[in-house]
């Protein structure tokens, strides 16, 4: 599972690096979702990959905080 985590992190970072700074403002919805999914991925890794035995999720308040932070500071 660690390999899959590292592979996903690589693709998140590659996609973010490929996005020109001038496009960040117009891509805010996608960046907000990427921030939420990346945080979820980090939580899964931090909890030692419990995905086959338990559901991993973020609270709605945390999702809202991540989305608003990304929306305000793209």
C-alpha positions as CSV (number, residue, x, y, z in Angstrom):
1,X,0.0,0.0,0.0
2,X,2.9,2.4,0.7
3,X,3.9,2.1,-3.0
4,X,0.3,3.1,-4.1
5,X,0.4,6.0,-1.6
6,X,3.7,7.3,-3.0
7,X,2.5,6.9,-6.6
8,X,-0.7,8.9,-5.9
9,X,1.4,11.6,-4.1
10,X,3.7,11.8,-7.1
11,X,0.7,12.4,-9.4
12,X,-0.8,15.0,-7.2
13,X,2.4,16.9,-7.0
14,X,3.1,16.5,-10.8
15,X,-0.4,17.8,-11.6
16,X,0.0,20.8,-9.3
17,X,3.4,21.6,-10.7
18,X,2.1,21.5,-14.3
19,X,-0.7,24.0,-13.5
20,X,0.4,27.4,-14.6
21,X,0.1,30.1,-11.9
22,X,-2.2,32.1,-14.2
23,X,-4.7,29.2,-14.3
24,X,-4.9,28.6,-10.5
25,X,-7.7,31.1,-10.0
26,X,-9.9,29.5,-12.7
27,X,-9.1,26.0,-11.4
28,X,-10.2,26.7,-7.8
29,X,-12.9,24.0,-7.7
30,X,-10.5,21.4,-8.9
31,X,-7.8,22.6,-6.5
32,X,-10.2,22.5,-3.6
33,X,-11.2,18.9,-4.4
34,X,-7.5,18.0,-4.8
35,X,-6.8,19.4,-1.4
36,X,-9.6,17.4,0.2
37,X,-8.5,14.1,-1.6
38,X,-4.8,14.7,-0.8
39,X,-5.6,15.2,2.9
40,X,-7.8,12.1,2.8
41,X,-4.9,10.2,1.3
42,X,-2.5,11.4,4.0
43,X,-5.0,10.4,6.7
44,X,-5.2,6.9,5.2
45,X,-1.4,6.6,5.2
46,X,-1.1,8.0,8.7
47,X,-3.6,5.4,10.0
48,X,-1.6,2.6,8.3
49,X,-3.9,2.0,5.4
50,X,-7.1,0.7,7.1
51,X,-9.1,0.9,3.8
52,X,-9.8,-2.8,3.6
53,X,-11.3,-3.0,7.1
54,X,-12.7,0.5,7.8
55,X,-14.0,3.6,6.1
56,X,-11.7,6.6,6.3
57,X,-13.3,10.1,6.0
58,X,-12.9,13.7,6.8
59,X,-15.5,15.6,8.8
60,X,-17.6,18.1,6.8
61,X,-16.1,20.9,8.8
62,X,-12.6,19.9,7.8
63,X,-13.6,19.6,4.2
64,X,-15.1,23.0,4.3
65,X,-12.0,24.4,5.9
66,X,-9.7,22.9,3.2
67,X,-12.0,24.0,0.4
68,X,-12.3,27.6,1.7
69,X,-8.5,27.8,2.3
70,X,-7.8,26.6,-1.2
71,X,-10.5,28.9,-2.6
72,X,-9.2,32.0,-0.9
73,X,-5.5,31.3,-1.5
74,X,-5.2,29.5,-4.8
